[in-house]
Structures are given as C-alpha cells and as structure tokens.
C-alpha cells in the first residue's frame, strides 16, 4: 500500500513498483469485502469455520474467557486498552478472516468440530486469531495504522454477520485502542486520489494478490495504467 502511495507523490523515485497483496478501501468500513468472504475456500471449510466461531460465542464463551485470563497471567499479557472480554469476542469474530488471510485451505482439516473439547477450540483460536493480538503491546504497535485507517485509509467490513446475535460488545468498547478520540473519516478522498492516479497516470506497476486472501476483496484496478500487470495466485493467502 505504501509503495503505491509513494509512487503517487514521488512517481520518478523508482523504475517500477511491486505492490504485494495491497488493498485499497473506500469506506470505514468498506462493505465490498463482505460478499468476497462468501466466496473464499471450499464451501464445507468455510462453513466449518463459521460453525466453530458460532459455537465459541454461543456456547463456549466462559471457558474461552477463562483460558484467555489464564494465558494473560502466565504470559504477562495486559488488557487495559481493550478489556479482555472484548478482546476475546473480537478474536472469535475475526476467526474466519484470519484463517483465510494467514493459513488457508491447507489447514481446513485442522478445524475442530463443534463437538471438540474446550481445550481443542482454544488451541485452534490461539493459533489462528490469538486473543493476545489485542493486548496492550500489540495495540500499541499498530495504533498509528489504526488511526490512519479511521482517518484516510478506510478498512474492511470483515463480515461475520452470522455472529451478530451472540455479540456482547459495541464499537465503544474498542475506542480506547487509540490514545485519542477517533478521527473523522475523509469519506475516501485520499484513497480515491490514489485510485485515480493508478488508473490515469500509473505505469510499471505489478500488483500481486492471493485468490483466497480476504484483502483481495479490495483490489486496485489498473484502468489505463501503462506497462502494468495484476496477477492473482490461485487458492493463495496473504503470504503467498
């Protein structure tokens, strides 16, 4: 993403640019990603993930929270910016997205059935979408990006509407992730400027995407970009 932005403002600095799995979002949130999520992976694998996340929130919230607290005590994780209960819920809600972003079809057979033990469910969650990704240290590391996403970059609507009946927390429970008030969104002005540049003045751009990476739901479009190419690796994740 940053490589494309650099070309927009300093187009002659480099001979060419290879933006790797770079999305462009036009909303906060951008709803284009939701229907794309419904196409990722084999249908049975996708449904197994959704069933598992539903099971965790509907029937296993207490044992999952107990394990998150135990982990925090043993490993020194702190949840003062996002409370641990909200951190757990966010982790489960992002399970499907995280699975396709980082792991993909090779891990479909590793998805536990909804009848699996609490420990099996926790171990899978901790592998794919760790609750600790929302601890104070991790939030601090990404707060600048989060601020810019709210202000200019936009961010994806990650779907998971099937979990809405089981959610206990609201957006307000996550606002402390930033050390200041949420910035006003620019209504996509910055990203439309980047988009227009790529389509009308872009050249020597090679965009690379993974077919089953959720971020591919918000791809750049070449338009009239010269000497440029967009390629998609079949059944691939965010990491190739």
Buried (B, 14 or more C-beta within 10 A) or exposed (E): BEEBBEBBEEBEEEEEBEBBBBBBBBBBBBEBBBEBBEEBBEEEBBEBBBBBBBBBBEEBBEBBBEBBBEBBEEEEBEBEBBBBBBBBBBBBBBBBBBBBBBBBBEBBEEBBEBEBEBEEBBBBBBBBBBBBBBBBEBBEEEBEEBBBBBBBBBBBBBBBEEBEEBBEBEEEBBBEBBEEEBBEBBEBEBBEBBBEBBBEBBBBBBBBBBBBBBBBBBBBEBBEBEEBEBEBBEBBBBEE
